[in-house]
Amino acid sequence: MGLREVWRLMSRFNSSKRTNIILQHLRMSKHTDAAAEVLLERKGCAGVITLNRPKFLNALNLSMIRQIYPQLKKWEQDPETFLIIIKGAGGKAFCAGGDIRVISEARKANQKIAQDFFREEYMLNNAIDSCQKPYIALIHGITMGGGVGLSVHGQFRVATEKSLFAMPETAIGLFPDVGGGYFLPRLQGKLGCFLALTGFRLKGRDVYTAGIATHFVDSEKLGMLEEDLLALKSPSKENIADVLETYHAKSKIDQDKSFILEEHMDKINSWFSANTVEEIIENLQQDGSSFALEQLKVINKMSPTSLKITLRQLMEGSSKTLQEVLTMEYRLSQACMF
């Protein structure tokens, strides 16, 4: 056997080895440690989902999706489960998004698994939206991308002063998926379009003011809120809403602080009403204010293709149902990945 043949075989072996490692990582549901990535517990009157990858900011992977989805469906049908709570472990993040690094690597190794991830993630997003039991997301800490998909479609979303929301996909060559084409155009004015194209980060009470969260609670009270929810006896949706509203009303942090974008909203509505990315850029250039130029600088760093896809996605999604948007976004995800 010649030297060239030896190198060829070694290269094939290494490629196969890499593929197996990636597949093993993605198929963590068969791994003994998989259960630790997400905790699914019955507590009091509720089913409690804890995203349990704090070292990775609770980034969502296929294994976690495949554990959460069937359990959500079981609790939905269980007469003894009256509400569902989802939260993140570690205190820093609810969920920083999908585990894009692993998906990107898998794209080169096994096309089907990348397909599976997006399809099953969007199915979970839809299941959260259609869930017949009150669904409460405690979005304390970083909540981005896939983490938004696990929360924003639920009936109740509780932010704290440590909440950090963003849809940063245009910076990585994607688009704000997980139903972003549905919920973003339904925010006030053109706020959703602005957030989608720039990846602008909202913090604390601004997450509530923008309409991403339904309630705001001081983080030091979050544990007590959860305990009070779990202690409810056969609660109705109204009982649950009353508890949340009580905590929300007592929250004092940044109570009198105005929305960070309030002074700019009229201009944002004007700039981002354009039908093309080029027109939006022109609007920002013509305005020339420091805020406009700052946003222009940000947009110029984004993927041009992603910007165009995202603007069209939001325009189309504004008149579609969530299911229609998720179908559209799945097709877009596959076009972007492959």
Buried (B, 14 or more C-beta within 10 A) or exposed (E): EEEEEEEEEEEEEEEEEEBEEBEEBBBBBEEEEBBEBBBBEEEBBBBBBBBBBBEBBBBBBBBBBBBBBEBBEEBBEEEEBBBBBBBBBBEBBBBBBBBBEBBEBBBEBBEEBBBBBBBBBBBBBBBBBEBEBBBBBBBBBBBBBBBBBBBBBBBBBBBBBBBBBBBBBBBBBBBBBBBBBBBBBEBBBBBBBBBBBBBBBBBBBBBBBBBBBBBBBBBEBBEEBBEBBBEBEEBEEEBBBEBBEEBBEEBEBBEEEEBBBEEBBEBBBEBBEBEEBEBBBBBBEEBEEEBBEEBBEBBEEBBEEBBBBBBBBBEBBBEBEBBBBBBBBBEBBBEBBE
